[in-house]
Structure formats: structure tokens, C-alpha cells
């Protein structure tokens, strides 16, 4: 689930508008092998991660997701 989404940066350049949003979310992150056995993570524990999502639009247009970066 989404914990928070905060506007980190916004700018306009070359007829386009950009916005970077820091998205913090909680999830269950688990990797299973082909037999269904857990080989990474935990099916019972939530982890919290942050990603930076960059959106772009032409002036007044619809926002389109253009990039996702892992925050460190």
C-alpha cells in the first residue's frame, strides 16, 4: 500500500512539464522458485521501499509516467 507520495521537484523545459514524486510504499516482497518454495524475502513480513517516479506532459496535457528510480 501507498504510505506517502511527496512532490520532490517540478519544472518545465522545451514545451513539456515534469514532476518527480517520492513514492513510499509498504509491500510483501517475496521470490519463489518454480516449485513455489520461498528463495528470497518473506511472505509474512512487510517491507517499506521508496521510489522516485518521474511524470511528463505537454503543457496542459495528461501526465504520463516516464521513469521509476529506486531511492537509496
N, C-alpha and C positions, 0 to 999 in steps of 0.2 A: 504494500500500500504506500501511497504517497505520504511522506511525512511533512515535506515543505518544498516549495518552489519559489525561489527568490530571484528577481531580475538582477543580474550581475553587471550587465553592460548593454547599452543600446547606442546605435549610431546609424548614420545614413551616408551612402557613398555610391556614386555613379548611378543615381536614379533608383537605388534599392535601399530598403531599411533592414537593419539587422538587430537581433536581440539575443543575448546569451542569458540563459536561465540555469541556475544551480538547482538541480532536482535531487532531493534527498528522499530515499525510499527504503522501506523495510521489506525483506523477502526471505523466502526459504530458497537457499542456493544449494542444490544437490546434483551430483553427477552419478549416473548409474551405468554399469556395463551392459552388454547385450543380454545378459541373463537377468537383469534387474537388480543386481547387487549394488549397494552404495559404494562408490570408489572415491568420492570426494564430497566434502560438505556434510550437512546433517539434515535429514528430513524432518527434524523436530525443533530446530533452533532457527530463529530469525536472525538475519544479519542486516546491518544498515550500510548502504552504499550511497555515494554521491556521484552524479554525472553532470557534466555541463552540456546542455542542449542548445544548439545554435539554430535560430529560425531566421528566414529571409522572406521578403515580399517586395514586389514592386510597389511604389507608393500607393497606398490605399487598397492594395490587393489582399489576397488571403495569405496568411502565414503558412510557410512550408518548412518542415524540419530539414535542415541541410547538413547537420553534423552532430555526432554524440562523442564526447570525450570523457574518459574516466578521470575523476578528480583524484589527486594524490594526497 
